[in-house]
Amino acid sequence: MKNPEGQQDVSVSQGFRMMFYVMKPNETSFQTLEEVPDYVKKATPFFISLILLELVISWIHKGKPSGRLDDALTSISAGVLSRLPSLFSRSIELTSYIYVWENYRLLSLPWDSPWTWYLTFLGVDFGYYWFHRMAHEVNIMWAGHQTHHSSEDYNLSTALRQSVLQIYTSWIFYTPLALFIPPSVYAVHLQFNLLYQFWIHTEVVDNLGPLELILNTPSHHRVHHGRNRYCIDKNYGGTLIIWDKIFGTFEAENEKVVYGLTHPINTFEPFKVQFHHLVYMWTTFWATPGFFNKFSVICKGPGWGPGKPRLGLSEEIPEVTGKEVPFSSPASQLLRIYTVAQFALMLAFYEDTFADKAALSQATLFLRVCAIILTLTSIGFLLDQRFFFPSALLSGE
């Protein structure tokens, strides 16, 4: 399958199939990394289509949308921020993989073999399980991953709430595959594993019967996003749920799930959403006495403290009542409309930047990224109603 630019068109049928990881080996096998399409970029129209479909179905069934506008804007903002580094360089997940492949591989499995394709499917999903589990059990990794869990809604926009930081630790768990799996095969499955996890962020889909035994489903993933005590540190799977069942981290959905962090951060400001736990770790690190205790603050679980088990005490997790009210923006309706308009303009600018990145200088890209970040931060401040002006100016005196 030759395609020098790696950007062949994706049909509507292929688009929806790639979102559900049902592509065939013979249509997604490439000899070189340059031939591999940017499936995540090509999925943008399908993200939008599925979000709109979810809104319609939710409105029909419940008489209301599946989430809140301010939360959705924050989730999409996080997704935008997480993609900006790729404007300047290739992902560290691919860079590190290529380095190991070129210098340390033990054998080279054929890139065009269906067996290599299916083995990579299992290998990437297995690597994701362990990365995801460690992202909940190691505090410095949780500092990145917590971004994804900070939404108090659970809908398809929540899937886009991605961390800027977690890519800098996730690569470790996939690198062993580089000892025998060609980078072009790995790059395909790395994207499909991510795309599959988009559609499971919904309350519209209930139980899927026998598929619940093998696949990660919306029901299983709702548990993962819950802050109920029975939900904590459960269901880490990406595409398959079998890893959780093998390693004892599976939990079926039973009582109503309340979503979000155990200690909500109550903000829509994108930098706080991304980095607030790092600030918390920094203050905790210096406040904790003893070298080994300081080391434990970084490497043990987010709930750890001196004298506690590695992952903390479950009884210290706040119990949910089912009456929790998600944090909402105090902004007026008119201001919300304004933020949506600004957000739409920013998205158009963002898409244009990615479309033209090959023709733009590094300085121009940098300035565009600064403009995008400034716009997202301003929108977050507006939704939080945080203003950095003298009160006399705000009151018109």
C-alpha positions in Angstrom: 0.0 0.0 0.0 2.0 2.9 -1.2 1.1 6.5 -0.3 4.1 8.8 0.0 2.2 11.4 2.1 0.4 8.9 4.3 -2.8 10.9 3.9 -5.2 8.9 1.6 -8.8 9.7 1.9 -10.9 7.9 4.4 -14.5 7.0 3.3 -17.5 7.4 5.6 -17.6 3.6 6.0 -13.9 3.4 6.9 -14.2 6.4 9.2 -16.9 4.9 11.4 -15.1 1.5 11.3 -11.9 3.0 12.5 -13.7 4.7 15.4 -14.8 1.2 16.5 -11.5 -0.6 15.7 -13.0 -2.8 13.0 -10.6 -2.1 10.2 -9.0 -4.9 8.3 -5.3 -5.7 8.4 -5.0 -5.5 4.6 -6.4 -1.9 4.5 -4.3 -0.6 7.5 -0.9 -2.2 6.9 1.9 0.1 5.7 5.6 -0.6 4.9 6.9 2.7 6.2 6.0 5.0 9.0 5.6 7.9 6.5 2.7 6.0 4.8 0.6 5.7 8.0 -2.3 8.2 7.9 -3.0 10.6 10.7 -6.2 8.7 11.6 -6.8 10.9 14.7 -6.8 14.1 12.5 -9.1 12.4 9.9 -11.5 11.3 12.7 -12.5 15.0 13.5 -15.7 14.9 11.4 -16.7 11.6 13.0 -16.0 13.0 16.5 -18.4 15.8 15.6 -21.0 13.5 14.0 -21.1 11.2 17.1 -21.3 14.1 19.5 -24.3 15.5 17.6 -25.9 12.0 17.5 -25.4 11.6 21.2 -27.1 15.0 21.8 -30.1 14.0 19.7 -30.5 10.6 21.3 -30.1 12.1 24.8 -32.6 14.8 24.1 -35.1 12.3 22.8 -34.7 9.9 25.8 -34.1 12.4 28.6 -35.5 15.6 27.3 -32.2 17.4 27.8 -28.6 17.4 26.5 -26.1 14.8 27.7 -23.9 17.4 29.4 -23.2 21.0 30.1 -21.8 23.6 27.7 -19.1 24.9 30.0 -17.8 21.4 30.8 -17.8 20.4 27.1 -15.8 23.6 26.2 -13.3 22.8 28.9 -13.0 19.2 27.6 -12.4 20.2 24.0 -10.0 22.9 25.2 -7.9 20.2 26.9 -8.0 18.1 23.7 -6.7 21.1 21.7 -3.9 21.8 24.2 -2.8 18.2 24.2 -2.4 18.2 20.4 -0.4 21.5 20.1 3.1 20.0 20.8 2.7 17.8 17.7 2.9 21.0 15.6 6.6 21.1 16.4 7.8 17.6 16.6 6.9 13.9 16.3 5.4 12.4 19.3 7.8 11.0 21.9 5.8 7.7 21.7 7.0 7.3 18.2 10.4 8.9 18.6 11.4 6.6 21.4 9.9 3.6 19.6 11.8 4.3 16.5 15.1 4.6 18.5 14.6 1.2 20.1 13.6 -0.4 16.8 16.6 0.9 15.0 19.1 0.1 17.7 17.9 -2.8 19.7 15.3 -4.9 17.9 15.7 -8.6 18.3 13.8 -9.6 15.1 11.6 -7.9 12.5 8.1 -9.3 12.1 6.7 -8.8 8.6 4.8 -5.5 8.3 2.2 -7.0 5.9 1.3 -10.1 7.9 -2.2 -10.3 9.5 -0.6 -12.2 12.4 1.7 -9.1 13.1 -1.3 -6.9 12.9 -3.3 -8.9 15.5 -0.3 -9.4 17.7 0.3 -5.6 17.7 -3.4 -5.1 18.6 -3.0 -7.2 21.7 0.4 -5.8 22.5 -0.7 -2.1 22.3 -3.8 -2.8 24.4 -1.7 -4.7 27.0 0.7 -1.8 27.2 -2.1 0.6 27.5 -3.6 -1.3 30.4 -0.4 -1.1 32.4 0.2 2.5 31.5 -3.3 3.4 32.5 -3.1 1.4 35.8 0.2 3.1 36.7 -1.2 6.5 35.8 -3.7 5.9 38.7 -1.2 4.3 41.1 1.9 6.5 40.7 1.4 10.1 41.8 3.6 11.8 39.3 1.8 10.0 36.5 -1.6 10.8 38.0 -0.6 14.5 37.8 -1.0 14.1 34.1 -3.9 11.7 33.8 -6.1 13.4 36.4 -7.0 16.0 33.7 -9.1 13.3 31.9 -11.0 12.5 35.1 -11.7 16.1 36.1 -14.9 16.3 34.2 -18.1 15.9 36.3 -20.1 15.1 33.1 -19.8 11.8 31.2 -20.4 12.2 27.5 -18.4 12.0 24.2 -16.9 15.4 24.8 -15.3 14.0 28.0 -13.2 11.7 25.8 -11.5 14.7 24.3 -10.3 16.0 27.7 -6.8 14.8 27.3 -3.6 15.6 29.3 -0.7 17.6 27.9 1.7 15.6 30.2 0.8 12.0 30.1 2.4 11.3 26.7 5.8 11.8 28.4 5.3 8.6 30.5 3.0 6.5 28.4 5.8 5.7 25.9 7.6 3.5 28.4 4.9 0.9 28.4 4.9 0.4 24.6 8.6 0.4 24.0 9.1 -3.4 24.5 7.1 -3.9 21.3 9.8 -2.1 19.4 12.0 -5.2 19.9 10.0 -7.0 17.1 7.0 -4.9 15.8 7.7 -2.5 12.9 7.0 1.2 13.8 4.5 1.5 10.9 2.3 -1.3 12.4 2.6 0.1 15.9 1.7 3.7 14.8 -1.6 2.3 13.3 -2.7 0.6 16.5 -1.6 3.4 18.8 -4.1 5.6 17.0 -6.9 3.0 16.8 -6.6 2.2 20.5 -7.1 5.9 21.2 -10.0 6.3 18.8 -11.9 3.2 20.1 -11.9 4.8 23.6 -13.9 7.8 22.2 -17.3 6.1 21.8 -17.2 4.4 25.3 -17.5 7.8 27.0 -21.3 7.9 26.9 -24.4 7.2 29.0 -26.6 6.7 25.9 -25.3 3.1 25.4 -26.4 0.7 28.2 -25.4 -2.9 28.5 -24.0 -4.7 25.4 -24.7 -8.3 26.5 -22.0 -10.8 25.6 -19.7 -8.1 24.4 -19.3 -6.9 28.0 -17.3 -10.1 28.7 -14.5 -9.2 26.3 -14.6 -5.5 25.3 -14.3 -2.3 27.2 -17.7 -0.9 27.0 -19.5 2.3 28.1 -20.8 0.5 31.1 -17.3 -0.6 32.2 -15.8 2.8 31.5 -18.5 4.6 33.4 -17.2 2.7 36.5 -13.7 3.8 35.7 -14.7 7.5 35.7 -16.7 7.3 38.9 -15.7 8.7 42.2 -17.9 6.3 44.2 -15.7 4.2 46.4 -16.5 1.0 44.5 -15.3 2.7 41.3 -11.8 3.8 42.4 -8.9 2.2 40.6 -11.1 -0.1 38.5 -11.4 -1.0 34.8 -8.2 0.2 33.2 -8.7 -1.5 29.8 -8.4 0.3 26.5 -10.2 -1.9 23.9 -10.3 -5.1 25.9 -11.6 -5.7 29.4 -9.9 -9.1 29.7 -6.8 -7.5 31.3 -8.8 -6.2 34.2 -10.4 -9.6 34.7 -7.0 -11.3 34.6 -5.2 -8.9 37.0 -8.1 -8.3 39.4 -9.0 -4.7 38.7 -12.5 -5.4 37.1 -15.7 -4.0 38.6 -19.1 -4.2 37.1 -21.5 -1.2 37.1 -24.1 -1.4 39.8 -25.1 1.7 41.8 -25.4 5.0 40.0 -22.0 6.4 39.1 -21.1 10.0 40.2 -18.3 11.3 37.9 -15.2 13.4 38.5 -12.3 13.6 40.9 -12.8 12.6 44.5 -12.0 16.2 45.4 -13.5 18.4 42.6 -11.4 21.3 41.4 -14.3 23.6 40.5 -12.8 25.4 37.6 -13.0 25.7 33.8 -9.6 27.4 33.4 -7.5 25.1 31.2 -4.1 25.5 32.9 -5.6 24.7 36.3 -7.3 21.7 34.8 -4.0 20.5 33.4 -1.5 21.3 36.1 -3.3 21.8 39.5 -2.2 18.4 40.8 1.5 19.2 40.1 1.1 22.3 42.3 -0.5 20.1 45.0 2.4 17.6 44.7 5.0 20.4 45.0 3.5 21.7 48.2 3.0 18.2 49.7 6.5 17.2 48.8 8.1 20.1 50.7 5.6 19.7 53.6 6.4 16.0 54.1 9.3 15.2 56.3 12.0 12.7 55.5 13.8 11.8 52.2 12.0 8.5 51.7 8.6 10.1 52.5 9.3 12.8 49.9 10.2 10.1 47.4 6.9 8.3 48.2 4.9 11.5 47.5 6.2 11.2 43.9 6.1 7.5 43.4 3.3 6.1 45.5 -0.5 6.6 45.0 -2.2 10.0 45.0 -3.9 9.0 48.3 -0.7 8.0 50.1 0.6 9.7 53.2 3.1 8.7 55.9 1.9 5.5 57.7 -0.6 4.7 55.0 -0.7 1.8 52.4 0.9 2.5 49.0 -2.5 3.5 47.4 -3.9 5.2 50.5 -6.9 4.3 52.6 -10.2 3.7 50.8 -12.2 5.0 53.9 -10.6 8.4 53.3 -12.3 8.7 49.9 -15.4 11.0 50.3 -18.6 9.0 50.1 -21.1 10.1 47.4 -24.7 10.6 48.2 -26.0 10.8 44.6 -27.1 14.4 45.3 -23.9 16.0 44.2 -24.3 19.0 42.0 -21.5 19.5 39.4 -19.8 22.8 39.3 -21.3 25.2 36.8 -20.2 28.5 35.4 -21.8 31.6 37.0 -21.5 33.5 33.7 -24.6 35.1 32.2 -26.3 33.6 29.1 -25.0 36.4 26.9 -21.4 35.8 28.1 -21.8 32.1 27.4 -22.9 32.9 23.8 -19.8 35.1 23.5 -17.5 32.4 24.7 -19.0 29.9 22.3 -18.5 32.3 19.4 -14.8 32.9 20.4 -14.3 29.2 20.8 -15.7 28.4 17.4 -13.3 31.0 15.8 -10.4 29.5 17.8 -11.3 26.0 16.5 -11.3 27.2 12.9 -7.9 28.9 13.5 -6.6 25.7 15.2 -7.7 23.5 12.2 -6.2 26.0 9.8 -2.9 25.9 11.7 -2.7 22.1 11.5 -3.7 22.1 7.8 -0.9 24.7 6.9 1.8 23.6 9.4 4.1 22.4 6.6 4.1 25.8 5.0 4.5 27.8 8.2 7.8 28.8 9.9 8.5 27.7 13.4 8.1 31.3 14.6 4.7 31.6 13.0 3.6 28.3 14.5 4.8 29.5 17.9 2.8 32.7 17.6 -0.3 30.8 16.5 0.0 28.4 19.4 0.4 31.4 21.8 -2.8 32.9 20.3 -4.7 29.6 20.8 -3.5 29.2 24.4 -4.4 32.8 25.2 -7.9 32.4 23.7 -8.5 29.2 25.6 -7.2 30.7 28.9 -9.4 33.8 28.4 -12.5 31.6 27.8 -11.7 29.7 31.0 -11.4 32.9 33.0 -14.7 34.2 31.6 -16.5 30.9 32.5 -15.0 31.0 36.0 -15.8 34.7 36.3 -12.2 35.5 37.2 -11.1 39.0 36.1 -7.7 40.6 36.6 -8.9 44.2 36.6 -9.4 46.7 39.4 -12.9 46.5 40.8 -13.4 50.2 40.1 -13.0 49.5 36.4 -15.5 46.7 36.5 -18.1 48.9 38.4 -17.6 51.7 35.9 -16.3 54.2 38.5 
